[in-house]
């Protein structure tokens, strides 16, 4: 059984949970005037011991719906940190970040996960595809967590691959695809849940020039035809010039911004987050059959490694069980010996250590036994005498010990005669 909890947040309103948790967001201005993404005086600091490193310092930026924007900067300029905050992968140390007018700091962890799942699509330089999955399965993976029906996610993944020029490659593994084709698969994966925003971190960094131009043309087409907001993170001016707006960063600050583009929003970009109730869904777990399928697929993909792992587990468990069995066996053996000796059995011997004139005592007598038997609390008493002797049978001699006892001896020791007869 899959248990589902659904929370609704009206994106036509502004957050007022702090003043009245029972109210939904109330609208204070025309939503069409609000940017889709807005950062205000955002700082992001990292601490290493007593040192503080500011990856972003007082950054304010707004991204309108349907924009194609490039964020440029050298390594260490803070552009990747900015992308992480825009995609809700990280949170600001200070300042505010709003998505369609909503302060993301007021969203719960589950709501942030749903926001990332349904609103943002991520494209990385290294593709981040699962090597044991086909192209179609890689594309459909995010839709598993959005609980899209299996038939629908299979159909949609194939449609996206066809739209991106990968018809006939649906069942190929990543190792069977070129770099440009793998990047197209990652773009299709970013779109499977209907993302309004694509965040592309160096999308052409691992591609040749021809494949890189094809990927950029594809992102521009998605922006133009579907109204998808595209944010390019790059250090390459040739990549940045494909954008309608260029933002330069240096040392964690924005040093230049070409400004919002003046292109008219098409019909697709007008039907955005702000014009619909944005449904945030949190699920306790994905379906049991889906979980089993993913688990079995992962195990089969690396069969030899799986067998070695299982062998290690088996050896470990067997070792633990064996040690426990040996310990329990030794414990039981000691208990059996104690039980055989008798926990309430007292043995009295003549003489004693470090006692003067103890050597004068020859032995205990029957009178001593009768005196001990008269003591209160003594149930049984069995005098015994032991000596060493030689036994002869035919031509063979055996050296052994002879112990003479009285009838109560066996009940006292809890011994039973297994063979032979008593000699009286």
C-alpha positions in Angstrom: 0.0 0.0 0.0 1.3 3.4 -0.8 0.4 6.1 1.7 0.2 9.6 0.3 -0.1 13.0 1.9 -0.9 16.0 -0.3 -0.3 19.6 0.7 -1.6 22.5 -1.5 0.1 25.8 -1.7 -1.6 28.5 -3.7 1.1 30.3 -5.8 -1.3 33.1 -6.4 -0.6 34.4 -2.9 2.2 35.5 -0.7 3.3 33.6 2.4 1.6 34.6 5.6 2.2 31.4 7.6 4.3 33.3 10.2 1.3 35.5 11.2 -1.4 32.9 10.8 -0.5 29.3 10.1 -4.1 28.4 9.2 -4.2 30.8 6.3 -3.0 30.2 2.8 -0.7 32.7 1.0 -2.5 36.0 0.5 -1.8 38.0 -2.7 -0.4 41.4 -2.2 0.5 42.4 -5.7 -0.1 41.3 -9.2 1.5 37.9 -9.7 2.3 38.6 -13.3 4.7 41.4 -12.1 6.6 39.0 -9.9 9.8 37.3 -11.2 9.8 33.6 -11.3 13.1 33.4 -9.3 14.2 36.3 -7.1 17.2 36.6 -4.8 17.5 39.6 -2.5 20.9 40.3 -0.7 21.7 36.6 -0.6 25.0 35.5 1.1 26.4 32.0 1.4 29.2 31.4 3.7 31.2 28.3 4.5 33.1 27.8 7.7 36.4 25.9 8.1 37.4 26.0 11.8 37.5 29.7 12.7 37.8 30.8 9.1 34.8 32.0 7.0 34.7 31.8 3.3 32.0 33.7 1.4 31.1 32.0 -1.8 28.3 34.5 -2.4 28.2 38.0 -1.0 25.1 40.3 -1.1 23.8 38.9 -4.4 20.4 40.2 -5.7 19.1 38.7 -8.9 15.7 38.2 -10.5 14.8 35.8 -13.4 11.6 36.3 -15.3 9.5 33.6 -16.8 10.7 32.4 -20.2 14.1 34.0 -19.9 17.3 32.4 -21.3 20.0 33.7 -19.0 23.7 32.9 -18.8 25.7 33.3 -15.5 29.4 33.7 -16.3 32.4 33.6 -14.2 35.7 31.9 -13.7 36.2 29.0 -11.3 35.6 30.1 -7.7 33.4 33.1 -8.7 30.4 31.6 -7.0 28.3 30.7 -10.0 27.9 27.0 -9.1 26.9 28.1 -5.5 24.3 30.4 -7.1 22.9 27.5 -9.2 22.6 25.3 -6.1 20.6 28.0 -4.3 18.4 28.7 -7.4 17.7 24.9 -7.6 16.9 24.6 -3.9 19.9 22.3 -3.5 21.4 24.7 -0.9 20.0 27.4 1.3 21.4 31.0 1.8 23.2 31.9 4.9 21.4 35.3 4.8 19.0 37.1 2.5 15.8 35.8 0.9 15.1 33.6 -2.1 11.6 33.4 -3.6 10.2 31.1 -6.2 7.1 32.6 -7.9 6.8 35.0 -4.9 7.2 32.4 -2.2 10.1 32.4 0.3 11.6 28.9 0.1 13.0 29.2 3.6 9.4 28.8 4.9 8.9 25.5 3.1 9.4 22.2 4.9 12.0 19.7 3.8 9.3 17.6 2.0 7.9 20.6 0.2 11.4 21.6 -0.9 11.9 18.1 -2.3 8.6 18.4 -4.2 9.6 21.8 -5.5 12.8 20.5 -6.9 11.1 17.5 -8.4 8.3 19.3 -10.2 9.7 22.8 -10.9 13.5 22.4 -11.6 15.3 20.2 -14.1 19.1 19.8 -13.8 21.6 19.3 -16.6 25.2 18.6 -15.6 28.5 18.6 -17.4 29.1 14.9 -16.7 25.5 13.8 -17.6 25.1 11.8 -14.3 23.4 8.9 -16.1 22.9 5.5 -14.6 25.2 3.2 -16.6 23.1 0.1 -16.0 19.9 1.8 -17.2 18.8 2.4 -20.8 18.2 5.9 -22.2 14.5 5.6 -21.7 14.9 4.3 -18.1 17.3 7.1 -17.3 14.8 9.6 -18.5 11.9 8.0 -16.6 13.8 7.8 -13.3 12.6 11.1 -11.8 9.0 10.3 -12.7 9.2 7.2 -10.4 9.5 9.5 -7.4 6.6 11.7 -8.6 4.5 8.6 -8.8 3.7 8.9 -12.4 2.0 5.7 -13.6 4.4 3.2 -15.3 2.6 3.3 -18.7 2.6 7.1 -18.7 6.2 7.5 -17.8 7.3 5.0 -20.4 5.2 6.9 -23.1 6.5 10.3 -22.0 10.1 9.2 -21.8 9.9 7.9 -25.4 8.1 11.0 -26.6 10.8 13.3 -25.1 13.6 11.2 -26.6 11.9 11.4 -30.0 11.5 15.2 -29.7 15.2 15.5 -28.9 16.3 13.5 -31.9 17.0 10.2 -30.2 14.4 8.0 -31.9 15.7 4.5 -32.1 18.1 5.0 -29.2 15.6 4.4 -26.4 17.0 1.0 -25.4 20.7 1.9 -25.6 22.9 2.1 -22.5 24.9 5.3 -21.9 28.1 3.6 -23.0 26.5 3.0 -26.4 25.7 6.7 -26.9 27.9 9.6 -27.9 28.6 12.5 -25.5 26.0 14.7 -27.3 23.4 12.0 -27.2 24.0 11.4 -23.5 23.6 15.1 -22.8 20.3 15.0 -24.7 19.2 12.1 -22.5 20.0 14.2 -19.4 17.9 17.1 -20.9 15.0 14.8 -21.5 15.4 13.6 -17.9 15.2 17.2 -16.7 11.9 17.7 -18.6 10.1 14.4 -17.6 8.2 16.0 -14.7 7.3 19.1 -16.7 10.0 21.4 -15.2 9.5 25.1 -15.6 13.1 25.9 -15.1 16.2 24.1 -16.5 19.5 24.8 -14.6 22.4 23.7 -16.9 25.8 23.6 -15.3 28.5 23.7 -18.1 26.2 21.7 -20.4 28.8 21.7 -23.2 31.9 21.3 -21.1 32.5 17.6 -21.9 31.3 17.9 -25.6 33.0 18.6 -28.9 32.2 21.8 -30.6 29.5 20.3 -32.9 27.7 18.4 -30.2 28.0 21.5 -27.9 26.3 23.7 -30.5 23.5 21.1 -30.9 22.8 21.0 -27.2 22.8 24.8 -27.0 20.4 25.0 -30.0 18.2 22.5 -28.3 18.0 24.5 -25.1 17.2 27.6 -27.1 14.5 25.8 -28.9 12.9 24.6 -25.6 13.0 28.2 -24.3 11.5 29.6 -27.5 8.9 27.0 -28.2 7.9 25.8 -24.8 8.6 29.0 -22.7 11.0 27.0 -20.5 13.2 29.2 -18.3 16.8 28.3 -18.9 19.7 29.3 -16.7 23.2 28.5 -18.2 26.1 28.3 -15.9 29.3 28.7 -17.9 32.8 30.3 -18.1 32.8 30.2 -21.9 31.8 33.5 -23.7 30.9 31.5 -26.8 28.3 29.6 -24.8 27.0 32.8 -23.0 26.4 34.6 -26.2 23.5 32.2 -27.0 21.6 33.7 -24.0 19.3 36.7 -24.1 20.8 38.0 -20.9 24.3 37.6 -19.4 25.2 38.0 -15.8 28.9 38.2 -14.8 30.1 37.0 -11.4 33.5 37.5 -9.7 34.5 36.7 -6.1 31.0 35.8 -5.1 29.4 39.1 -6.4 27.6 40.1 -9.5 29.7 42.7 -11.3 27.6 43.1 -14.4 24.1 42.3 -15.7 22.9 43.0 -19.3 19.3 43.2 -18.0 16.1 41.5 -18.8 15.4 40.7 -22.4 12.5 42.5 -24.1 11.2 39.5 -26.0 7.5 38.8 -25.7 6.4 35.9 -23.6 4.7 33.2 -25.7 1.6 31.4 -24.8 3.5 28.6 -23.3 5.4 30.8 -20.9 2.2 32.5 -19.7 0.9 29.3 -18.2 3.4 29.1 -15.5 3.6 28.4 -11.8 1.9 31.6 -10.7 -1.3 31.0 -12.6 -2.1 27.6 -11.1 -2.3 26.2 -7.6 1.1 24.6 -7.1 0.6 21.2 -5.6 3.3 20.0 -3.2 3.2 16.3 -2.7 5.1 14.2 -0.1 5.0 10.5 -0.2 5.9 8.2 2.7 7.4 5.7 0.2 7.3 4.6 -3.4 5.4 1.5 -4.3 6.7 -1.8 -3.1 6.9 -3.3 -6.5 8.7 -0.3 -7.9 11.2 -0.5 -5.1 11.7 -4.3 -5.7 12.2 -3.7 -9.4 14.8 -1.0 -8.9 16.6 -3.1 -6.3 16.7 -6.2 -8.5 17.8 -4.1 -11.5 20.6 -2.6 -9.6 21.8 -6.0 -8.3 21.7 -7.6 -11.8 23.6 -4.7 -13.3 26.7 -5.7 -11.2 26.2 -9.4 -10.7 29.8 -10.3 -9.9 30.1 -7.4 -7.3 26.7 -8.5 -5.9 27.9 -12.1 -5.5 31.1 -11.0 -3.8 29.1 -8.7 -1.5 26.7 -11.6 -0.6 29.7 -13.9 -0.1 31.2 -11.4 2.3 27.9 -11.1 4.2 27.5 -14.9 4.4 31.1 -15.4 5.7 30.6 -12.7 8.3 27.3 -14.1 9.5 28.7 -17.6 9.6 31.7 -16.4 11.6 29.5 -14.7 14.1 27.2 -17.7 14.4 30.2 -20.0 14.8 31.7 -17.9 17.5 28.4 -17.7 19.4 28.0 -21.5 19.1 31.5 -22.1 20.4 31.0 -19.8 23.2 27.6 -21.3 24.1 29.1 -24.8 23.9 31.9 -23.9 26.2 29.5 -22.3 28.6 27.3 -25.3 28.6 30.2 -27.6 29.1 31.3 -25.7 32.2 27.7 -25.7 33.5 27.5 -29.4 33.0 30.7 -29.9 35.0 29.5 -27.7 37.8 26.2 -29.6 37.8 28.1 -32.9 37.9 30.1 -31.8 40.8 27.0 -30.5 42.5 26.4 -26.9 43.5 25.4 -28.0 47.0 28.2 -30.6 47.4 30.8 -30.2 50.1 34.0 -32.3 50.1 35.8 -32.9 53.4 39.5 -34.1 53.2 41.9 -34.9 56.0 44.7 -32.5 56.9 45.2 -29.1 55.3 47.8 -26.7 53.9 49.9 -24.6 56.2 48.6 -26.3 59.3 51.2 -27.5 61.8 51.2 -31.2 62.5 48.7 -31.9 59.7 50.9 -34.8 58.6 50.0 -36.7 61.8 46.4 -37.1 60.6 46.2 -40.4 58.8 42.6 -40.4 57.5 39.0 -39.7 58.4 37.1 -42.5 60.1 33.5 -43.7 59.9 33.0 -42.0 63.3 33.9 -38.7 61.6 31.4 -39.5 58.9 28.7 -40.2 61.5 29.5 -36.9 63.3 29.2 -34.9 60.1 25.9 -36.7 59.2 24.5 -35.5 62.5 25.1 -31.8 61.6 21.9 -29.9 60.8 21.3 -29.4 57.0 23.3 -32.4 55.8 21.1 -34.6 53.7 23.5 -37.3 52.5 27.0 -38.3 53.3 29.2 -40.8 51.4 32.6 -41.7 52.7 35.1 -42.6 50.0 38.6 -43.9 49.7 40.9 -43.8 46.7 44.2 -45.4 45.9 46.3 -46.3 42.8 46.7 -49.9 41.8 47.5 -52.2 38.9 44.9 -54.1 37.1 45.6 -57.3 35.2 43.7 -59.0 32.4 45.3 -61.9 30.8 48.8 -60.8 29.7 48.0 -57.1 30.1 48.6 -54.9 33.1 46.9 -51.5 33.5 47.6 -48.8 36.0 44.6 -47.0 37.4 42.7 -45.6 40.3 40.4 -47.4 42.6 37.7 -45.5 44.5 35.7 -47.2 47.2 32.4 -45.5 48.0 29.1 -46.1 49.8 25.7 -46.4 48.2 24.7 -42.7 48.7 27.7 -41.6 46.5 25.9 -42.0 43.1 22.7 -40.1 44.1 24.9 -37.3 45.5 26.8 -37.0 42.2 23.7 -37.5 40.1 25.5 -40.4 38.4 23.8 -43.4 36.8 25.3 -46.8 36.2 25.6 -47.5 32.5 27.4 -50.8 32.6 28.5 -53.4 35.3 27.3 -54.1 38.8 28.0 -52.7 42.2 30.4 -54.7 44.5 29.1 -54.9 48.1 
